[in-house]
Amino acid sequence: VDGLEGGDSFYPALARREYPIGNFIRDAADLGYTPAPDVIHDLYGHIPLLANADYADFCQRYAATACKYLDDSTRFAQFERFFWFTVEFGLIETSKGRRIFGAGILSSKAESDYALSFGPEVVKFSIEAIVRQDYRIDQFQQRLFLLQSTQQLYESLPAVEEWIQNNDPFPLFPILQR
């Protein structure tokens, strides 16, 4: 694909267990943070994780669930925010300390260094906080969410859908300015 694929095509593909791969390599000026997912992001960030059956199953189930809301832009945006702050920009607590989980962080040295520094505000995993958190795709995330385990994410899907179905999506938490 040529860049950041829209949710209306990305999630149906993922629900079919197809993963669209960026067809370009980031420019040298964008080594620290790429403005769109490129082949490096996909091959080093997503594909190794998708080789794990539990992770791949979660992504497929998540995408299939999100697809039910393609015609409801407000609720669909909440699914996109949850994916953004977990699969793309999540952190995870391990027995050896905080580690990077999200592909958006894994595929960028500068983003990795930033995510593990004192730069971002790190907040414990909360479905409500995640689906209400706004973000920008053109800068480091000022707020990141910390999973306690992969199981916490994998088992969250029913609760994510229930929260999105039954709660008002507003207000959004603003993007932190630093």
ChimeraX commands (.cxc) that place a marker at each C-alpha (Angstrom):
marker #1 position 0.00,0.00,0.00 radius 0.5
marker #1 position 1.06,3.58,-0.56 radius 0.5
marker #1 position 0.84,4.90,2.99 radius 0.5
marker #1 position -1.57,5.06,5.89 radius 0.5
marker #1 position -4.48,2.95,4.73 radius 0.5
marker #1 position -7.97,4.01,5.76 radius 0.5
marker #1 position -9.80,1.98,8.37 radius 0.5
marker #1 position -12.52,1.09,5.87 radius 0.5
marker #1 position -10.00,-1.00,3.92 radius 0.5
marker #1 position -7.43,-1.88,6.62 radius 0.5
marker #1 position -9.80,-3.52,9.12 radius 0.5
marker #1 position -11.69,-5.67,6.57 radius 0.5
marker #1 position -8.33,-6.94,5.28 radius 0.5
marker #1 position -7.11,-7.69,8.80 radius 0.5
marker #1 position -10.41,-9.45,9.56 radius 0.5
marker #1 position -9.61,-11.74,6.60 radius 0.5
marker #1 position -6.12,-12.30,8.07 radius 0.5
marker #1 position -4.55,-10.23,5.32 radius 0.5
marker #1 position -2.01,-7.63,6.32 radius 0.5
marker #1 position -1.37,-4.75,3.90 radius 0.5
marker #1 position 2.34,-3.89,3.76 radius 0.5
marker #1 position 3.69,-0.45,2.99 radius 0.5
marker #1 position 5.36,-0.37,-0.42 radius 0.5
marker #1 position 7.91,2.34,0.29 radius 0.5
marker #1 position 10.85,3.00,2.59 radius 0.5
marker #1 position 10.87,6.15,4.69 radius 0.5
marker #1 position 13.00,9.04,3.58 radius 0.5
marker #1 position 16.30,9.59,5.41 radius 0.5
marker #1 position 14.81,12.75,6.93 radius 0.5
marker #1 position 12.08,10.59,8.51 radius 0.5
marker #1 position 14.25,7.95,10.18 radius 0.5
marker #1 position 13.19,9.07,13.66 radius 0.5
marker #1 position 9.47,9.18,12.95 radius 0.5
marker #1 position 7.84,8.20,9.71 radius 0.5
marker #1 position 4.70,10.12,8.69 radius 0.5
marker #1 position 3.16,6.96,7.22 radius 0.5
marker #1 position 3.65,3.24,7.85 radius 0.5
marker #1 position 6.37,2.00,5.53 radius 0.5
marker #1 position 7.90,-1.41,4.88 radius 0.5
marker #1 position 10.19,-0.99,7.92 radius 0.5
marker #1 position 7.20,-0.29,10.19 radius 0.5
marker #1 position 5.31,-3.30,8.87 radius 0.5
marker #1 position 8.18,-5.81,8.62 radius 0.5
marker #1 position 9.87,-4.93,11.92 radius 0.5
marker #1 position 6.89,-3.67,13.90 radius 0.5
marker #1 position 3.89,-5.80,12.96 radius 0.5
marker #1 position 4.95,-8.96,11.16 radius 0.5
marker #1 position 7.05,-10.48,13.99 radius 0.5
marker #1 position 4.14,-10.00,16.40 radius 0.5
marker #1 position 1.65,-11.41,13.89 radius 0.5
marker #1 position 3.72,-14.61,13.84 radius 0.5
marker #1 position 2.42,-15.19,17.39 radius 0.5
marker #1 position -0.89,-17.06,17.04 radius 0.5
marker #1 position -2.54,-15.40,20.06 radius 0.5
marker #1 position -1.61,-11.92,18.83 radius 0.5
marker #1 position -2.74,-12.72,15.28 radius 0.5
marker #1 position -6.04,-14.12,16.57 radius 0.5
marker #1 position -6.62,-11.01,18.66 radius 0.5
marker #1 position -5.93,-8.72,15.69 radius 0.5
marker #1 position -8.29,-10.72,13.46 radius 0.5
marker #1 position -11.08,-10.74,16.06 radius 0.5
marker #1 position -10.52,-7.07,16.82 radius 0.5
marker #1 position -10.73,-6.14,13.15 radius 0.5
marker #1 position -13.86,-8.23,12.62 radius 0.5
marker #1 position -15.50,-6.50,15.59 radius 0.5
marker #1 position -14.45,-3.03,14.42 radius 0.5
marker #1 position -15.88,-3.77,10.95 radius 0.5
marker #1 position -19.36,-4.02,12.49 radius 0.5
marker #1 position -19.09,-0.28,13.15 radius 0.5
marker #1 position -17.78,0.93,9.78 radius 0.5
marker #1 position -21.05,2.81,9.19 radius 0.5
marker #1 position -20.93,4.50,12.60 radius 0.5
marker #1 position -17.98,6.88,12.29 radius 0.5
marker #1 position -18.05,7.96,15.94 radius 0.5
marker #1 position -17.89,4.45,17.36 radius 0.5
marker #1 position -15.51,3.26,14.65 radius 0.5
marker #1 position -13.13,6.08,15.62 radius 0.5
marker #1 position -13.11,4.69,19.16 radius 0.5
marker #1 position -12.01,1.30,17.84 radius 0.5
marker #1 position -9.28,3.04,15.87 radius 0.5
marker #1 position -8.08,4.90,18.98 radius 0.5
marker #1 position -7.94,1.66,20.97 radius 0.5
marker #1 position -5.88,-0.01,18.23 radius 0.5
marker #1 position -3.65,3.06,18.00 radius 0.5
marker #1 position -2.79,3.10,21.71 radius 0.5
marker #1 position -2.32,-0.66,22.10 radius 0.5
marker #1 position -1.24,-2.41,18.89 radius 0.5
marker #1 position 0.57,0.66,17.50 radius 0.5
marker #1 position 1.73,2.62,20.56 radius 0.5
marker #1 position 1.31,0.37,23.57 radius 0.5
marker #1 position 3.76,-0.38,26.35 radius 0.5
marker #1 position 3.78,-3.54,28.46 radius 0.5
marker #1 position 5.00,-4.32,31.97 radius 0.5
marker #1 position 7.20,-7.41,32.20 radius 0.5
marker #1 position 9.18,-9.13,34.94 radius 0.5
marker #1 position 12.18,-7.19,33.62 radius 0.5
marker #1 position 10.40,-3.84,33.63 radius 0.5
marker #1 position 8.56,-1.73,31.10 radius 0.5
marker #1 position 8.92,-2.79,27.48 radius 0.5
marker #1 position 7.68,-1.65,24.10 radius 0.5
marker #1 position 4.65,-3.48,22.71 radius 0.5
marker #1 position 3.32,-1.30,19.88 radius 0.5
marker #1 position 4.58,-1.56,16.31 radius 0.5
marker #1 position 4.60,2.21,15.87 radius 0.5
marker #1 position 7.18,2.41,18.63 radius 0.5
marker #1 position 9.09,-0.76,17.73 radius 0.5
marker #1 position 9.79,0.42,14.19 radius 0.5
marker #1 position 11.43,3.71,15.19 radius 0.5
marker #1 position 14.59,4.08,17.26 radius 0.5
marker #1 position 13.75,7.68,18.16 radius 0.5
marker #1 position 10.19,6.70,19.14 radius 0.5
marker #1 position 11.56,3.76,21.15 radius 0.5
marker #1 position 14.02,5.96,23.02 radius 0.5
marker #1 position 11.27,8.50,23.70 radius 0.5
marker #1 position 8.70,5.91,24.84 radius 0.5
marker #1 position 11.08,4.48,27.44 radius 0.5
marker #1 position 12.22,7.89,28.68 radius 0.5
marker #1 position 10.49,10.23,31.09 radius 0.5
marker #1 position 9.04,12.12,28.09 radius 0.5
marker #1 position 5.56,10.64,27.72 radius 0.5
marker #1 position 2.94,10.39,30.42 radius 0.5
marker #1 position 2.44,6.66,30.98 radius 0.5
marker #1 position -1.06,5.68,32.11 radius 0.5
marker #1 position -2.23,2.23,33.18 radius 0.5
marker #1 position -4.44,0.38,30.72 radius 0.5
marker #1 position -8.03,1.63,30.82 radius 0.5
marker #1 position -10.54,1.03,28.05 radius 0.5
marker #1 position -12.36,4.28,28.75 radius 0.5
marker #1 position -9.18,6.35,28.87 radius 0.5
marker #1 position -7.88,4.80,25.67 radius 0.5
marker #1 position -11.03,5.18,23.55 radius 0.5
marker #1 position -11.42,8.79,24.71 radius 0.5
marker #1 position -7.78,9.75,24.10 radius 0.5
marker #1 position -7.25,11.82,20.98 radius 0.5
marker #1 position -3.97,11.56,19.09 radius 0.5
marker #1 position -1.95,12.97,16.23 radius 0.5
marker #1 position -0.15,10.82,13.69 radius 0.5
marker #1 position 2.57,13.36,12.96 radius 0.5
marker #1 position 4.33,13.52,16.34 radius 0.5
marker #1 position 5.44,11.37,19.25 radius 0.5
marker #1 position 2.55,10.38,21.48 radius 0.5
marker #1 position 2.50,12.46,24.65 radius 0.5
marker #1 position 0.44,9.86,26.53 radius 0.5
marker #1 position 1.04,6.12,26.33 radius 0.5
marker #1 position -0.88,3.26,27.93 radius 0.5
marker #1 position 0.70,0.41,29.87 radius 0.5
marker #1 position -0.57,-3.16,29.59 radius 0.5
marker #1 position 0.08,-5.51,32.49 radius 0.5
marker #1 position 0.26,-8.50,30.12 radius 0.5
marker #1 position -0.60,-9.57,26.60 radius 0.5
marker #1 position -3.54,-11.51,28.05 radius 0.5
marker #1 position -4.98,-8.25,29.36 radius 0.5
marker #1 position -5.15,-7.02,25.78 radius 0.5
marker #1 position -6.29,-10.30,24.23 radius 0.5
marker #1 position -9.13,-10.67,26.75 radius 0.5
marker #1 position -10.26,-7.04,26.51 radius 0.5
marker #1 position -12.20,-7.21,23.24 radius 0.5
marker #1 position -15.67,-8.00,24.68 radius 0.5
marker #1 position -15.27,-5.20,27.23 radius 0.5
marker #1 position -14.03,-2.78,24.56 radius 0.5
marker #1 position -17.05,-3.44,22.38 radius 0.5
marker #1 position -19.44,-3.23,25.34 radius 0.5
marker #1 position -17.96,0.10,26.44 radius 0.5
marker #1 position -18.14,1.55,22.94 radius 0.5
marker #1 position -21.74,0.37,22.46 radius 0.5
marker #1 position -23.02,1.65,25.80 radius 0.5
marker #1 position -21.19,4.90,26.48 radius 0.5
marker #1 position -21.15,8.39,25.08 radius 0.5
marker #1 position -17.86,8.79,23.21 radius 0.5
marker #1 position -17.38,12.37,24.31 radius 0.5
marker #1 position -15.58,14.20,25.67 radius 0.5
marker #1 position -12.31,13.25,24.06 radius 0.5
marker #1 position -9.26,13.75,26.21 radius 0.5
marker #1 position -7.18,16.42,24.48 radius 0.5
marker #1 position -3.77,15.83,23.05 radius 0.5
marker #1 position -1.17,16.84,25.59 radius 0.5
marker #1 position 0.94,19.79,24.56 radius 0.5
marker #1 position 4.59,19.76,25.60 radius 0.5
marker link #1:1,2 radius 0.2
marker link #1:2,3 radius 0.2
marker link #1:3,4 radius 0.2
marker link #1:4,5 radius 0.2
marker link #1:5,6 radius 0.2
marker link #1:6,7 radius 0.2
marker link #1:7,8 radius 0.2
marker link #1:8,9 radius 0.2
marker link #1:9,10 radius 0.2
marker link #1:10,11 radius 0.2
marker link #1:11,12 radius 0.2
marker link #1:12,13 radius 0.2
marker link #1:13,14 radius 0.2
marker link #1:14,15 radius 0.2
marker link #1:15,16 radius 0.2
marker link #1:16,17 radius 0.2
marker link #1:17,18 radius 0.2
marker link #1:18,19 radius 0.2
marker link #1:19,20 radius 0.2
marker link #1:20,21 radius 0.2
marker link #1:21,22 radius 0.2
marker link #1:22,23 radius 0.2
marker link #1:23,24 radius 0.2
marker link #1:24,25 radius 0.2
marker link #1:25,26 radius 0.2
marker link #1:26,27 radius 0.2
marker link #1:27,28 radius 0.2
marker link #1:28,29 radius 0.2
marker link #1:29,30 radius 0.2
marker link #1:30,31 radius 0.2
marker link #1:31,32 radius 0.2
marker link #1:32,33 radius 0.2
marker link #1:33,34 radius 0.2
marker link #1:34,35 radius 0.2
marker link #1:35,36 radius 0.2
marker link #1:36,37 radius 0.2
marker link #1:37,38 radius 0.2
marker link #1:38,39 radius 0.2
marker link #1:39,40 radius 0.2
marker link #1:40,41 radius 0.2
marker link #1:41,42 radius 0.2
marker link #1:42,43 radius 0.2
marker link #1:43,44 radius 0.2
marker link #1:44,45 radius 0.2
marker link #1:45,46 radius 0.2
marker link #1:46,47 radius 0.2
marker link #1:47,48 radius 0.2
marker link #1:48,49 radius 0.2
marker link #1:49,50 radius 0.2
marker link #1:50,51 radius 0.2
marker link #1:51,52 radius 0.2
marker link #1:52,53 radius 0.2
marker link #1:53,54 radius 0.2
marker link #1:54,55 radius 0.2
marker link #1:55,56 radius 0.2
marker link #1:56,57 radius 0.2
marker link #1:57,58 radius 0.2
marker link #1:58,59 radius 0.2
marker link #1:59,60 radius 0.2
marker link #1:60,61 radius 0.2
marker link #1:61,62 radius 0.2
marker link #1:62,63 radius 0.2
marker link #1:63,64 radius 0.2
marker link #1:64,65 radius 0.2
marker link #1:65,66 radius 0.2
marker link #1:66,67 radius 0.2
marker link #1:67,68 radius 0.2
marker link #1:68,69 radius 0.2
marker link #1:69,70 radius 0.2
marker link #1:70,71 radius 0.2
marker link #1:71,72 radius 0.2
marker link #1:72,73 radius 0.2
marker link #1:73,74 radius 0.2
marker link #1:74,75 radius 0.2
marker link #1:75,76 radius 0.2
marker link #1:76,77 radius 0.2
marker link #1:77,78 radius 0.2
marker link #1:78,79 radius 0.2
marker link #1:79,80 radius 0.2
marker link #1:80,81 radius 0.2
marker link #1:81,82 radius 0.2
marker link #1:82,83 radius 0.2
marker link #1:83,84 radius 0.2
marker link #1:84,85 radius 0.2
marker link #1:85,86 radius 0.2
marker link #1:86,87 radius 0.2
marker link #1:87,88 radius 0.2
marker link #1:88,89 radius 0.2
marker link #1:89,90 radius 0.2
marker link #1:90,91 radius 0.2
marker link #1:91,92 radius 0.2
marker link #1:92,93 radius 0.2
marker link #1:93,94 radius 0.2
marker link #1:94,95 radius 0.2
marker link #1:95,96 radius 0.2
marker link #1:96,97 radius 0.2
marker link #1:97,98 radius 0.2
marker link #1:98,99 radius 0.2
marker link #1:99,100 radius 0.2
marker link #1:100,101 radius 0.2
marker link #1:101,102 radius 0.2
marker link #1:102,103 radius 0.2
marker link #1:103,104 radius 0.2
marker link #1:104,105 radius 0.2
marker link #1:105,106 radius 0.2
marker link #1:106,107 radius 0.2
marker link #1:107,108 radius 0.2
marker link #1:108,109 radius 0.2
marker link #1:109,110 radius 0.2
marker link #1:110,111 radius 0.2
marker link #1:111,112 radius 0.2
marker link #1:112,113 radius 0.2
marker link #1:113,114 radius 0.2
marker link #1:114,115 radius 0.2
marker link #1:115,116 radius 0.2
marker link #1:116,117 radius 0.2
marker link #1:117,118 radius 0.2
marker link #1:118,119 radius 0.2
marker link #1:119,120 radius 0.2
marker link #1:120,121 radius 0.2
marker link #1:121,122 radius 0.2
marker link #1:122,123 radius 0.2
marker link #1:123,124 radius 0.2
marker link #1:124,125 radius 0.2
marker link #1:125,126 radius 0.2
marker link #1:126,127 radius 0.2
marker link #1:127,128 radius 0.2
marker link #1:128,129 radius 0.2
marker link #1:129,130 radius 0.2
marker link #1:130,131 radius 0.2
marker link #1:131,132 radius 0.2
marker link #1:132,133 radius 0.2
marker link #1:133,134 radius 0.2
marker link #1:134,135 radius 0.2
marker link #1:135,136 radius 0.2
marker link #1:136,137 radius 0.2
marker link #1:137,138 radius 0.2
marker link #1:138,139 radius 0.2
marker link #1:139,140 radius 0.2
marker link #1:140,141 radius 0.2
marker link #1:141,142 radius 0.2
marker link #1:142,143 radius 0.2
marker link #1:143,144 radius 0.2
marker link #1:144,145 radius 0.2
marker link #1:145,146 radius 0.2
marker link #1:146,147 radius 0.2
marker link #1:147,148 radius 0.2
marker link #1:148,149 radius 0.2
marker link #1:149,150 radius 0.2
marker link #1:150,151 radius 0.2
marker link #1:151,152 radius 0.2
marker link #1:152,153 radius 0.2
marker link #1:153,154 radius 0.2
marker link #1:154,155 radius 0.2
marker link #1:155,156 radius 0.2
marker link #1:156,157 radius 0.2
marker link #1:157,158 radius 0.2
marker link #1:158,159 radius 0.2
marker link #1:159,160 radius 0.2
marker link #1:160,161 radius 0.2
marker link #1:161,162 radius 0.2
marker link #1:162,163 radius 0.2
marker link #1:163,164 radius 0.2
marker link #1:164,165 radius 0.2
marker link #1:165,166 radius 0.2
marker link #1:166,167 radius 0.2
marker link #1:167,168 radius 0.2
marker link #1:168,169 radius 0.2
marker link #1:169,170 radius 0.2
marker link #1:170,171 radius 0.2
marker link #1:171,172 radius 0.2
marker link #1:172,173 radius 0.2
marker link #1:173,174 radius 0.2
marker link #1:174,175 radius 0.2
marker link #1:175,176 radius 0.2
marker link #1:176,177 radius 0.2
marker link #1:177,178 radius 0.2
view
